[in-house]
Amino acid sequence: MPKPKPEPVDPAEVPELAKATIADARFPQLATIDGDQPRVRPVSPVRTDGFTIYVANLRGYHKTGEIRKNPNVELCYMDSHHNQVRITGVAEVIEDRALLEDIFAENPLLKHYLGSVDNPELIIYRIVPNRVRYMREWALDYHEVPLART
């Protein structure tokens, strides 16, 4: 079988290509660390703001303890064309009430399953990126996505 020959990537287009991959893939795999064992599971982001991703979670889930002990995480998106985006970052618990209410209001499934933004089981993580990489198809060649620093 011949090796795929992906099209070249214009560095100026990398941020938009990465955002398009995220939009197409929608459900990334989240990697955490459990002691010395990596753990990966699919997640359903509740908001995407550029490359900052928000993920809802429940306090009783195993990944809650993993993230509390080590907030360094990675999300991996793969779209229907095998393009890939890897977001390496830090998971922060959202405490801002207005932001929590806004995210809760725009996600009917949260209301359906949790009833209220005040449900004590609800945690929403903001995954703040410190590195974003994009790879077209099976090129095995990652392109760094420039991140705006505040």
Phi, psi and omega in degrees: 000129181289147178290137178299146178242090181292153177293150176298155181248125175283120182306329180293337182267352186303313180301318181288324176297319179295316179296322178294323178295316178299315180297320181286320185284318177062316186245096181279169170264133179255126177255131175231177177242129178245091187069247176250014182248120173294146176230136181231137176207153177287147176226161178244098179302144179261350175197145174231125181234090187068245178249010172267124187244137179250130183232128175277150183208167175246143182303329182282352182285148182299323182295338177299313177294322179298314181291324178299319181284327181210099185282001177284121184226170171218138173253139176233120176255137171227123183272183184291348178256009181070016171286150189226142172231131177242121180249112177262130183193196182239132178271124178244140175282129179282127177247342184294112185301315181298318179294316178301315180296321180296313179295317180299317182295328183268005180233089184303331180294328177298313180296318181300314185272330186250345175081311187210152175296342180272003178301123184294345178281339186286130169229137171239125178263139168257121178263107183271118185285140168244352174202134176228128179233144180239139175226129177276130178046227181254038185293337184059028180227104180278147176242128179287136175264121179296135179252136175286130179256133180258000000 
